[in-house]
Amino acid sequence: MSAMTKKEITRYLKAKNASALFKEANLVRQQYCGDEVHLRGIIEFSNFCRQNCFYCGLRQENAKVGRYRMTLEEIMAGAQKVCQLSIPTIILQSGEDFSYSIDGFCKTIQQIKKLNLAITLSIGERSRDDYRRFKEAGVDRYLLRFETSDEKLYARLRPGHHLGERLQCLDWLKKLGYQVGSGIMVGLPGQTLESIAQDIFLFRSLDLDMIGIGPFLPHPNTPLAGDKNIDIEMVLKVIALTRILTQNTHIPATTAVGTLDAQGRQKALLCGANIIMPNITPMQYRKFYEIYPDKICLSEDATTCRGCVEKMILAASRKVGTGFGHTLKTQKFVIQSM
């Protein structure tokens, strides 16, 4: 099945019964990734953003969101909490917030590195030189989702931007030696099954180390307010097909999938996912990082969240990953001591 065509992918997306597809994806995951589910502790350190993406509640023109920006000291304290919870990877995520100085931010990365954590950044489009400096400071991975490979849809949802700019950033990141992640939203207004098939082919051609797939969840304070949620089954089909075609790429069971469906993350684990990202963002900030509405786990402290996802993993007859969960591609990555 890993050699299927775009037409065949579209046919699977249209199929009413996906049980065989999910079973196949689970077998591929087991063969190429094993039974470990790796934990990534996520800290959403700023919800300021210079962009106006139509689908995102953090868009600059949303005046109704309460803005916050964690200090570097708070970010460091969050990293220490990730260590205390025995989570090997920290994800530092924010809107496109350029208020932090590069020097100060890189120093914080160097301090986090001394905690023996793998570090992932997800802070949007930056210059090649910024990416280089973050890498030299100790960042291992970078997440930059393109959301859709349909150029016209991309330009419509991200006014003033073009898909080629995003792909250029992904190319810079790969050439700088990052483990690179990207991904899409399923259910975007104007998205077709054919464009989703194209997305999956782009995943494979980019040879990504990580792929995040989540549902489009319309935010009431965006231009897409009022659009309908996608069905969980369609999101799971895309996860399963992505697993089958990319084989050993890391794929998370996202919080957004869990928001769409109460058992969403558990279902994702059964059709190809092998990553879960407990939320370690300080409680006083969590409700303001509202990319989409009704996000789950806003009232759970970090310790409770860590325990919850472990139970979820064990209930799926899987085991919690013990290592850093680096790329499973042929190139080997080693945590550097700072």
Secondary structure, DSSP 8 states (H G I E B T S, - for coil): -TT--HHHHHHHHH-S--HHHHHHHHHHHHHHH-SEEEEEEEEEEE---S---TT-TT-TT-TTS---B--HHHHHHHHHHHHHTT-SEEEEEESS---S-HHHHHHHHHHHHTTT-EEEEE-----HHHHHHHHHHT--EEE---B---HHHHHHHSTT--HHHHHHHHHHHHHTT-EEEEEEEES-TT--HHHHHHHHHHHHHHT-SEEEEEE----TTSTTTT-----HHHHHHHHHHHHHHHSS-B-B--HHHHHHSTTHHHHHHTTT--EE--B-S-HHHHTT--SSSS-TTTTS-HHHHHHHHHHHHHHTT-EE--S-----SSS-------
